[in-house]
Amino acid sequence: MKKHVKRCVSIFAVSSIASQVMAVVPVFADTSGNAHHPETGTTAVKVSDFLNSLGVNTHIGQGVDNASQTATALNYLGIHHTREDANPDYVQDWIQLHKQSGDTIDLLADGGASVSSNIEIADQLRKAGALLDVEGPNEPNNQPVTYDGQTSNSSTFLPVAYFQRDLYSAVHSDPLLKGIPVFASSEAGGSEPDNVGLQYLTIPNGANTLMPAGTKYADYANTHTYVMGHVGSLIDNMAWNASDPTLNSSWDGLYVEYGQTWNGGFSGYSDQQLKTLPRVMTETGWNTQGSGSLSEAQQGDVLMDVYLSNFARGWKYTFLYMLRDDPVQGYWGLVDTNYQPKPSGVDMHNLTTILADKGTKGQAGSKKAPGQLDYSIPNEPSTVHDLLMQKSNGEFYLAVWDEQASGSSSVTVNLAKASNDVEIYNPTTGTSPVQTLHHTKAIDLTLSGYEPLIIKL
């Protein structure tokens, strides 16, 4: 599991094929850049659901990361999903990791092994309560898949299609794996050289693909959308644009993987279907050393916005690349080579500490539906975004962030009903309020760079 090779995204005309979307992912903000705030109030999302969307890539299965030190880092960060290469030699390490941190694994299938061997690892993790999902092979455009004696290449992805189809079937027919979702093979749809239909979760009728209609590949689409895209320097709305399910631009996003594929130009889902397509992002991030790197402080700001933007736009899980800096795989980490938190790690700790919902049992949180809050942000700039969350005790937490590469924005959050107590938090400075207001209907904010502010109401 290594950072994928950058390449240019081809631009193709949009062509829709009717297809059946397996589930609807709620999208809490429109793709124009600003959230909807109907007069009756905005319905919040559960804080616990946001926290449950946070994941990070680790390399225990590659013999790089240590399970115990990883657990300590995850507990500090407040992140409890990791993405790991399926390797039978490290199952007990992952179970230890789960026991120490509550971590669950996005199990990245080995495309060079049998489906049954991958399922055996998944079964062991599920028995221990340590399995989140099973994911198809990593980036077959960079790491060919060998299956049934055939290896994928620049001419055909049929071995990838057969493997993914059989992996899906095996997971969903295994009683031990009941309820475990299957993530699509990353980059497979966008990079397929022949139209085997990997741009679909289930191939619809009339798609004219090499694999038959009705072939089931995955429950969730899966992208590797690196937030720096093909730009390589910080510009306005980096995280927000990277999370856009319909944008065909400098980001290797959902559109060029599942709408109009970047390599072969094959048609997939329409823009409207992409907006509700169940989806995960299993790699994204920004490095702090090397070409196009950010400062460590900038990395922290941007990565918090990545998590917020992705969740606001309907991504079920987001996995940063990666937990720990590594001289071989790069300096992308939230912690350094010695597992000590970088500024981005401190920011993440502060964010998850501020939002921690101690009133919920388990990561899924309370079953009680979130309430509504009647608020507005008049004249909200195109770079300013917001997400309303609620804890199980009824407290609202409004995240507001400005994805402006330089300078600052001043906005006012107007409340229809005065709030007796308002606390404003800045995760880049700590876990205590930076400002407290009493009995107010107007909250004036100055937003700098990519730093998010959290308002407790």
N, C-alpha and C positions, 0 to 999 in steps of 0.2 A: 504494500500500500504506500505508494510514493506519489508526490505531487505530479499531476499529469502534465504532459508536454503541452506547451502553449502552441496555439496555431490560430490562423485567421479564420473568422467565421464567414462563410459565404452568405450572400444575401439572395434570397429567392422570393418570388411572389407568393402570397398567401393562397393556399388552396385547401379547402375544407373537405373532409370526408366524415360523414355522419358516423358516430361511434357511441358506444355505451360506456359512460363513466361509472365506475364501480361504487363510488361514494362521493359525497359532497363535503368539501373542506370549507369551513366558514372563512370568508374573507372579511376582515374587519375594517379595511380602508380601501378606497377606490384607487385605481391605477393612475389617476391624475396627480396624486401626491397629497391629497388632503382627506382627512377622515370625514365621514358623514355624521352630522349631529342633528337628527330630527328634533322638531319642537317638543316632542313628548319625552325626549331624553335619549341618551346613548346607552345601549346595553353593554355592560362590562363583560370581560372574559375573566375566568378564574386565574388568579395569581399562580395557583398550583399548576394549571395547564401550561402557562408560560414557562415556569421553572422546569416542568417535565419535558419541554421541547429542547432543552440544552444538552448538547453532546460534544464530544471531543475525540479526535483520533489519538490512539495510543499504540505502542509497538511492543507489547509484551510477547505477542506471538511471533515476532521477528527476533526475539532474544535481545532486544535493545533496552526496553524499560523494565524496571523492577516492580513487582506486584505490590509489595508493602509500601514502597515510597510513592507509587502511583496512587494508592488508596489515601495516603495522607494528603497528597496534593488535591485529589478530588474532593475530599471532605472540606478542605480549606476553601476551594473554589465554589462549592455548592453545585457542582455538576455531577450527575450520577448516571450518565450513559456514555459508553466508550465504543469505538469501532475498532475491531481487531481481526487480523487474518486468521482464518481457520487453520489451526495447527494442533494436532492431537497431543503433542508434547507439552502443551501449556494449559490444558484444561483445568488442572488443579490450581494453577496460578490464578486463573480467572475466578475460580470458585473462592479462593482466598480473598481476592480483590472484592468480590461481592460481599463476603462476610464482614470485611473491614469497612466498607464504604456504602453498601447498598447498591453498588454499581450493577447495571445490566448491560449485556453485550449486544451490539449490532455485529452479528457474526458474518464476516465477509468470506463467502465461499471460495475455496481453492479451485480455480478453473482447470487445474492440471490433475485433480484427483477425481475419484468417482463421486457421483451424487450420494451414494449410500455412506461413504466415509464422512462427508460433510454433515449428513443427517445424524450420524452417530455422535458427532461432537455436539450438535444442537440438542440432542436428547439428553446428554450428560449435563449440559448447562441448564436445560429446562428443569430437570429433576432437582437441581440445586437452587432454582429460582433466579438464575443469573442470566437468562436469555431475554433480549428485547425483540429481536427479529432475525431473519436470515436474509442476507443480501446476495445478489448474483455476483458473478466474477468482476473483479476490478478492471476497468478501462481496457477492454479487449483490443482497442486500437493501439495500446502500448504493451499489453501483456496477453499474447494469444492464448486462446482456450483450446485444449485438446480433449476431445470427447468421442468415444466409440471409434478410436483409431484415426480420427480426422482432426486437423488443426486449423483454426481460423487463420485467415491471411488477408492481404489487401484486395483479394478478389471475392471472397465469400465469408459471411458470418454464420453460415448454417450450423457449424458446431456450437457457436454461442447460443443460437436459437434453440437447438435441441437440448443443450444443458439447462438453459433457463426454464424451458418448458417442463423438463423432468424434475428440476429442483422445486418448482412451484407445486407440481403434482405430489411430490414426495412429502413436502412440508404439510400440505393440506390433507393428506391421507394418513398421516401419522397421529395416532391418538394422543401421544405424549406432547405433540406440538399444537394441540387444539388452541385456536385463538392467536397463534403466532403469525404475524404478517410476513410477506415476502417483499423485499425491496428489489427493484429492477437492477440489472447490471449497469453500472455507471458508464456513461459515454457510448454505450452500445447502440442506442437508437441513432444518435447524431452521426456516429462514425461508420455505420454499416455500409459496406461497399455495394451490396446487393440488397434488394428490398425484402428482407426476411420478416419485416413487421415488428422489429424491436422498438419502434417508435410508439407502440401501443401497449397498454396493460393487457387488454384482451383484443385480439384482432377482430374488427367488425366485418360484417358482410359488405362485399363490394370494394374491399380495400385493394384487391389484386396483388397480394403479396405472395412470396414464394411458399410461405407457411400458410396452412389453411385457416379460413375464418373460424373464429371460436377458440383459437389457440390462446391459452392463458399463460402469461408470463409473470405478472407481478400484481401486488395490491397497491403499491406506491411507485410512482415515477421517481427517478433518482438522478440528480445532477451533481456535477462538480463545478460550481459557479464561484470562482475565486473573485473576491470583492474588488481587487485591483483591475480585473478584466484584462483587456489588451491595451489599457491606457497606461498603467504603470506608475502614475503619480496621482496625488490626491486632488480630486475635483469635486464639484458639488454633487450631492445625491449619489454617492458611490454605492452605499449599502442599499438604499431605496431602489435604485435602478437595477442592481444585481438581483434583487428579490422579485422584480416584475415578471409575472408568468408569461407575458405576451411580447416583451421587448426583444426586437431583433437588432442588436447593436454591438457594443464592444464587450458584452458579457456572454459567456458560454452558458446561457440560461435555459429555461424550460422550452422556450420557443424553438431553438435550433436543435433540440434533442427530441422533442415530441410534437412540434408543429410543422416545421419544414426543415428536414434534416440537413446539417451543415455540409456533410460529405457528398451524399448522393442526391440531395434535393428531393427526397421522397416526402410526400404529403402525410401528415398525421392528423392531430386534433386541430379543430378551429380555435381561434382566439377565445371565443366564449367558453368552449370546453376546457381550454387550458386554465382558465380562471378558477374552475372548480375541480380540477384534476387532483386526486390525492397525491401528495408529493413530499419528498424529503430531500435535503441537501447534505450529502455525506462528506463533502470536502468543501471548505472555503476558508479564507484566511489572508494574512498579509505578513510578510517576513520583516525582521528588524535588522538583518545584515544581508549584504549582497545587493545585486542589481535591483533597482526600483524599491528599495526598502523604506519603511517608515521609521521614525523615532519610536522608542519603546512607549513613550507617553501617547503618541498619536495612535499606535497600534491598539492601546487599551480603549481609547475613545471609539475608534472605528469598529472594533469587534463587539462592543456593547450594542452599537447601532445595528450591526449585522443580525444579532439575535433578536432585537426588537423589531426590525423591519421584516425579517423573515416570518416571524410569528404573526405580525399584523397583516401580512399578505397571504397567510394561509398555509405556510409550510409546517408540517406536523413535527418534524425534528430537524435540527440544524447541528451538524458536527464540524467544529472548527478543526483546521489542520494547523497545529497539532498541540498536544499537551506540553511536551518538553522539547526544548532546543536540542538539536543533534548536529554535530559537525558534518556528518555524512548527508543527512536528509534536510538539513537547513535549520535556520533560526526563526522558526515560525511559532515557537511555544508561548504558552501562558506562564510557564516556569522555565528557569534556566537549566543548564546541563546538570546542576546539582539539586534539582527539584525545589529551588528557592523561587518564590513568586517574582516575576517581572512586574513592572507597573501595570501591565494588562491583567496579570493574575490578581493583583491587589484590587484593581477596579472591579473585576468579576466577583471577587469575594465580597466587596462592599455592596455591589448590586444585589447579589443573591441574599445577603444578610438583611438588607433593607426590606426585601420582598418576602423573606421567609415567612411561611404561614404555619405557625406552630399549632393552630387549631385543627389542622387536617391530619388524617391518619393515612400515611403512605403517600407516594408521589402523585397519585391520581387526584387526590384532594377530595373535598366534600362533594356529595351528589346534589346539594342545594343549588338551584339555578342562580346565577348572578343577577343583581338588580340593575337599575338604571340610574344615571346621573344626568341631569339637564345642564349642560355646559356648552360653551362655544369659544372659539378663538377667532375673533373677527380679523379679516384681512390676513389670514395665515399665509406667510410666504411659501413659495413652492418648495423651499428646502426644509421647512419645518413640518414635523410629523408627530402624531400623538397616538397613544394606546391607553385605553381605560381598563384597569384591572381591579378586582375585588378579592379581598381575603375572606375566609370563612366566617370571621367575626363581623362582617359587614363593612369594614373600612375600605374606602376606595383609594387606589393608588394610580395616579395619572402620570404616565411617562411622556415627556415632551422632549424632543431632540431636534437639533438643527444641523443638517448635513451640509454646512457651508465650509468650503475649503479654507477660507480666510475671512476675518472680520467677525461680526456678531449680529444677532437679530434681537429686537425687542418686541415681545408679544404680550398680550393680556388674555388670561383665561377668565372668562366671565361665567359666573354661576347664577342660575335662575333663582336659587335660594341660598341665602347667606350661610356659610359654614362657620360654626363656632370656633373651630380650631383647624388651622392649616399649617402643615409642616412641609418644608421644602428641603429635599436632600440632593446632594451632588456626589455620586459614587466615586468621583475622582479625588475627593477630599476626605472621605471617611464615611462612617455609618450614622453619625449624629446629624440632626437638622442644621442646615446653614442659615435658615430663616424660619421664624414662627409668626403667624398672623392670627388675629382673633376677630371673629364675627365680621367676615368680609365676603363680598360678592365679586371682587375683582382681584386677580392675582397677577401682578406684573412680573415678567420674567425677562432676564437678559441671557440669551443663549449664545455661547461661544464655541466656535469650531464644531466639532462632532460630539461634544460633551452632552450626555442626556441629563435631564433633571427629573426627579421623582417627586410628585406632590401627593402628600397624604391628606385625605379629606375625611 
